[in-house]
Amino acid sequence: METINPMKQPDQIINYWKREKFVVSCIIIFGLSFNIITIFGPIYQGKLIDTIVGGNDLNTVIKVAVRFILIIFTIQFLRYFKRFYIRRFANNLVAVMRLMIYNNILHKNISELDNENTGNLMTRAISDVDHCVEGMRKFTTEIFDTGVLMTAYLISMLIYNVKVTLIAIIFVPIAMFLAEKLKNYIYKYTQAFRNKSSEVADITYDLIDNALLYRVNGIDDQNKMYYLTHLVDLQNKAIKAHILENSMQPIYNVIAMFGIIMVIYYGGLTVINGGWSIGDFSAYVTMFIAMAVKASKAAKLFNSVQKSRVSWKRIKPYLNEYQSKDKAVHIHNNNTHLKVQSLNFGYGKELIIENISFTGIHGEMIGVTGSIACGKSTLGLSLLGMYPYLGSIQIDQKELSDYTEFERSQIISYLGHNPNLLSDTIYNNITLGMDKDITSVLKDVCLEPDLLSMPEGINTLVGNNGVRLSGGQQARIALARTLLNKNKIIILDDPFSAVDMKTEEKIIENLKNHYRESLIILISHRLSIFKEIDKIILLHKDKSVEYGTHNELMSKSNLYAKIYNLQIGGDTSEK
Amino acid sequence: MKNNLVLKSILKVIRKNIMFTSLLLIGIIGVVLTSLIPPQIIKIVIDEHLIPKKYENLLILAIVYFIAVLFIGVFDFFKEALITILGQNVATEIRNGMMEKLTKVNAKFFSNNDSGKVVSRFTNDVNAINTLFTSGIVGMMIDLLKIIGIIVSIWFFSSRLGVLTLIFLPIIYLITRLFQKKMLIAQIKNRIIVGNVNNHIAESIKNAKMIKSYSKEDYMEKNYKEYLIQNFKTIEKVNFYESIFPPIIQLIRAVVIGTIVVLSSNEINYLGISLGMIAATIELISNLFAPIENLGMELQNIQQAISGIQRVNEFYDESEDCKINNELKLIINREDINLDFNNVGFYYNQGHNILNQINLQIIANEKVTFIGRTGVGKSTLFKLILGLIKPTEGLITVNGIDVFSISNKEKRQIFGYVDQSFNIIKGTVADQISLQDPSITREAVIKSLEFVGLSDYINSLENGYDTYIKHDLLFSQGQKQLLAIARATVTNPPILLFDEITANLDSITEDKIISVLQKASMNHTILSISHRLSTIIECDKIVILENGMIKNIGTKEQLIEADEWYRKHIELEKLTWR
């Protein structure tokens, strides 16, 4: 498989069989031929025994033995293909289901994703898919391995002897019927066990995560008892569920095997009366036992299909039509005009920023600052247009919300506190799949000296969340990513908190010199970098706003001047 | 391993359940022995009835055959059930032992270990050990016995056939192992790829905003597809082995049967066995393959569970606080409580002292604030006061009693601790305050929630104080801080510790918290870490820490005079600038 193609109507379960036409045909061909020809195994085994009874010469015996082995070889040869294609079917299903779910998750809008629980999504995309496919695979297999095979056995047994077969066979469906009836009952207990098991996992997490809290408050001894009672409950539920699920199979087998009395007695009589050879007797007994074993395993099939049904229900909402972004672009490439008018914004009912207005054009750098929790980050985020806003944000005389998501991403680059590094190389983290030269951005963010000390250079792997790099390196790689496209508007939310002052100054210098076509919005609490900025937006805790250049604010804003002087006077880079 | 929790737990369960254990042994032996009976009956039927054409007693033999099947079923059922019961008991025992350990383990453990990983030791590792016990060791025992039983049966028919089987046995075993090893290699490779797939999903969800804002959905999907294709390819390999292995085994079985028949033919008659024996041998040989196959899997299970055992035992070996819990019921008059720091020093790793030579006396109702840069050891100092960790040097005492020796139960009567983050525990709103301590009455809970001014909000919830907290969003950041204060003050302890509590709050909530704190500061000795608190509660004493030592102590006025760093700092703080 070189690629995985998305499918249409992934929420219809039947489409998964329809989609795999070739593989499903192979399963049908090999499933049918294998299961029908399987009955010749016991039959020829019987014939083999009969050659000895007949006292045949060595040549004949060897000939029959070789024929027996060849027949088994053919059966097993077909069986290999049947097994292989049924597994490939499952393998294909897992891939396409995972792809469809992933595509669906990625194309949810941001507020939908905010409401989703990551752990939940992971379970859907991983273990639910596995359970679901497992059930679909078993179901497909057993149509042949149970349905066809049992029919084939039944027919050949009837050919051997109608009366014996009819009497002996009654108990096989009884065993299967019982297994099918117990299915819901078993499901109830296994579900109770699973729920308890995840409850205990939750409790364990709570007790471990808050261990010191409990210790400080002297609750630890009491919690030990509490934990033990839950463990005992879990134990009892596990025992019930496991016994029902696993220990019942021998019982089904006993029920299905009840007919063996008839088989041996009437079969023996048939041999004595000359109706059967001893080989026929042996073949018949083997077939009957095989059928009984198959019947006793039916319960496993029922349980797995049941489990699959539950998983299918859970993933179905995530199986929608394949989506891709509209990539049509209608934007002016030169000259950028940003006009924000009475912008109000909040995530819920409560507004976090109110009545903000300013304008900006390419080549400008706008500073945004304010005290803790004044909404400066929120202002930056609202300018991305991912969430609905009140008021107006116009870029080149067009309202931000009228641009498509793709257009917005081509107009605005954003960098927040989180460097959002992926566990990949530095180069891939910066280019995100584009084939671009990154030398100039690396220079702009002052990463070159760091790269010299890395033997792999830009191909260094950054690790999960970038753990293999220092905070400053992570921040600068993320900045390089933001700068790579030289988008019309670049929004940087305090990207320098992990970078030392000198590097910070150097980077800002580079931004000013090399990104003259862009409008840069820089959010920070460190006022020293605002000295040479023309436009500063100062947000107050009471949601009022002051605008001006550095010099203007120094003279008209008490707060601004005070903070600036305090920060210039001493190193206040922490807290 | 000196402290083998796993072995201890297994032995304990066996000792406690002697009855079950012996029944299990009976079940195992029963299954092994009864499974040998049916082939013998087939032999008798063929040799003594079908060939001589005698039908007397045929029905009885048929019934005996079924009874044997019945007993196999019954023994098998009991064996499975008993293994489950004992296995689950072992799991409970191990988990209980681990929880016991958790309450004693050195507090350091929690800063070095991620909760998720510790939980996985409690859940996944113990589950693996459970499988080891049930389908590993016990299963292996059964399969070995089955193999021995079959060989002995065959040996009885013909010693030559017995020898022949013994020759076949290792060949079959080696082929089985070869396949199992190949499969394991492919599976291990696949596990790494599955890890990549999972990680990619987690990463995509976590970085969704970034991906969307850069319109990189296609890029992420392309990478995801690559992982899926790799996954597909390795699975395809596993599938090949899985598909071809059982057919090969069946083919070997056919070859063995063919050989036996040829060897027993009249002309060669090497084995010298009757027809009935041949038929029985065919069945016995067929029964031989399953236990051999299982044996390989069981070995593999055991290998895999061993790392689980090691992780559990390692956890059980973590160092403990050697605590002498003085249950001497401290009767402390809150009017003359005093807290003494006597030359206190602390390090996690020798040579890297976090705190050094801390000397300080705090008297009843005094308000003291500790300030200093991040990482200066303020929070460590609080942990020392709470007796969570033991000073590596010196002593902290409450009225002369070493805080480290005070039992956890009594601590809540002396200290109330408000953390910078409020940990929501599993349970209802009331449980958040009482922590389900039965000695804390409902009235006390309600009173303390009234004290922090949350009772109106809580009464507006669906079930009031009994509302079960399902997710984080029920309380705002500020309300969580108030809950934390209620939790700390519910027992009305004389000493309150506030750790950085008003960070990152909007002004309205902050005002509310400030007024609660002011109320709380009456009648309590208060120790706080924060810059801002120094401006909120009237402070008697401000302690400036630098490089793990006390740099300066004094009142606000004194320090504004004497310490330039403090002066600037307090200004920025007033403006709530970070």
Interface residues (C-beta under 8 A of the other chain):
Chain A: M1 E2 T3 I4 Q45 L48 I49 T51 I52 V53 G55 N56 D57 L58 V61 I62 A65 V66 F68 I69 I72 F73 I75 Q76 F77 R79 Y80 F81 R83 F84 R87 R88 N91 N92 V94 A95 R98 L99 Y102 N103 I105 L106 H107 I110 L113 E116 T118 L121 M122 A125 I126 V200 A201 D202 I203 T204 Y205 D206 L207 I208 D209 N210 A211 L212 L213 Y214 R215 V216 N217 G218 I219 D220 D221 Q222 N223 K224 Y226 Y227 L228 L231 V232 L234 Q235 A238 I239 H242 I243 N246 S247 M248 P250 I251 N253 V254 M257 F258 I260 I261 M262 V263 I264 Y265 G268 L269 V271 I272 I278 F281 S282 V285 S324 K325 S371 I372 A373 L384 M386 E405 F406 R408 S409 Q410 I412 S413 Y414 G416 N418 N420 L422 S423 D424 L432 G433 N464 R481 H525 K541 D542 L559 K562 I563 L566 Q567 G569 G570 T572 E574 K575
Chain B: I41 I42 V45 I46 H49 L50 I51 K53 K54 Y55 L58 L59 L61 A62 I63 Y65 F66 V69 L70 I72 G73 V74 D76 F77 E80 A81 T84 I85 Q88 N89 A91 T92 R95 N96 M99 E100 L102 T103 A107 F110 S115 G116 V118 V119 F122 T123 V197 N198 N199 I201 A202 E203 S204 I205 K206 N207 A208 K209 M210 I211 K212 S213 Y214 S215 K216 E217 D218 Y219 M220 E221 K222 N223 Y224 K225 L228 I229 N231 F232 K233 I235 E236 N239 F240 E242 S243 I244 P246 P247 I248 Q250 L251 R253 A254 V255 I257 G258 T259 V261 V262 S264 S265 N266 E267 I268 L275 I278 A279 I282 R373 T374 L386 L388 S407 N408 K409 E410 K411 R412 F415 Y417 D419 N423 I425 K426 L435 Q436 D437 P438 R487 A503 N504 L505 D506 S507 H531 E564 W565 K568 H569 E571 L572 L575 T576 W577 R578
